[in-house]
Amino acid sequence: MSVTILKGTVVSAPALGRLDVTEGGYLVAEAGRIAGVFPALPGQYAGAAVEDYGDALILQSFADLHLHAPQYPMLGMGMDLPLLEWLNTYTFPTEARFADPDYAREIYRKLARELIENGTTRVCMFSSLHREATLILMEELEKAGVTGYVGKVNMDQNGIPSLQEETAVSKRETLLWLEQSRRFRHVKPILTPRFTPSCTDELMVFLGELAVERGLPIQSHLSENWRELQWVKELHPGCDRYWETYAKYSLWNSRTLMAHCVWSDQQEREAMAKAGVTAVHCPDSNQNLCSGVAPVRVMLKEGMQVALGSDIAGGDHLSMFDVIAASIRASKARRILDNWGTDFLTVAEGWYLGTSAGAAFFGQRPGFAPGNRLHAVVLEDGDLPQPHPLTAAERLERAVYRRQRGAIKAVWSEGRKVFSAG
């Protein structure tokens, strides 16, 4: 049996707001699964090779539960526009370019590598509506060592001429994509109605039936901004709230991810908590597009599942270090908006949301729990000036807010070493 042993300052997030720290510790995995974190190496591993990283931080790698792969080329563009105008002006024309497989290959190879180099090993990702480009994306992610789910977008209305499918074509292409996706081991399909306004009733019925028949997960958008909510109400006057436009088509369960949820009211949040739907908080995007500030603290207190997403290219940072920092800042803005009636997120809580909370969607227990697949990063932070000898928690905080370029030295995904800085 293959054994991986990493030595360093091991830090993990076993619960919201809590960090487990083992200085000079050993993170041990057998056949790619974590056996435990130990202050001293157990005797049964005597003689096994140890990768000794000195005092470097050994951390959980990141889970990014909402990002748009074909928007990668337009990072940092159109940030002065609100959501719907941004989609029509920048997003849809950019995504239309992925009809070209060569272009898709070039972009997706770069994206997959950048994800790994930034320590993101698990994703739930939107592709475009193009089947071939979606398969290329899945292939490039798998080659790079990224695991998780990728969705071919379904969109048969309210697009632009170059980015919209006929309903019958969308159905046929989705079935063919699902069949062709079987060849991938670490990247699996997720059903992806872009959002309610993008799909006809017929297409939503089809996707809901497919989700039930094949037990497939689902990802989409929910209650991102006020104009979107009004539009959904016009399209579905029989639904009092946005979430019902998914639930009525069997697209609402514990394997559903809903990005944003900025304007989800208490009843919508209760429906999410009851069904086990995960809200994916995308703080950069929500601020860049002036969508609002999601009440994450309230969501957590109400028992909702909450994780984080970079939401590129509404979000302008691919690194989850930056997304975690943005989630903390957004929670402080929310505290001010709530007249100091809610608590902001701590660094430890933000770290949990960017690691353990996202990993839970893939069936993993929090932290470096025994039995989990090994997903880890090694981070060296010794070159930053220090006001005093730092604790591991202080080092982690600095990594979130002010890490150095090239600080990530190694990355493991699904038990495999997929990146080494040499």
Secondary structure as UniProt FT lines:
FT   STRAND          3..15
FT   TURN            16..17
FT   STRAND          18..30
FT   TURN            31..32
FT   STRAND          33..38
FT   HELIX           43..45
FT   TURN            46..47
FT   STRAND          51..60
FT   STRAND          62..68
FT   HELIX           69..74
FT   TURN            75..76
FT   TURN            79..80
FT   HELIX           83..86
FT   HELIX           87..91
FT   HELIX           92..96
FT   HELIX           97..99
FT   HELIX           101..117
FT   TURN            118..119
FT   STRAND          120..126
FT   HELIX           131..144
FT   STRAND          147..151
FT   STRAND          153..154
FT   TURN            161..162
FT   HELIX           167..180
FT   HELIX           181..183
FT   STRAND          187..189
FT   STRAND          191..193
FT   HELIX           196..198
FT   HELIX           201..214
FT   STRAND          218..222
FT   HELIX           226..235
FT   TURN            237..238
FT   TURN            242..243
FT   HELIX           244..247
FT   TURN            248..250
FT   TURN            254..255
FT   STRAND          256..260
FT   TURN            262..263
FT   HELIX           266..275
FT   STRAND          278..281
FT   HELIX           283..288
FT   TURN            289..290
FT   HELIX           296..301
FT   TURN            302..303
FT   STRAND          305..308
FT   TURN            313..314
FT   HELIX           320..337
FT   TURN            338..340
FT   HELIX           347..354
FT   HELIX           356..360
FT   TURN            361..363
FT   TURN            370..371
FT   STRAND          376..379
FT   TURN            382..383
FT   HELIX           392..402
FT   TURN            405..406
FT   STRAND          408..413
FT   TURN            414..415
FT   STRAND          416..420
//
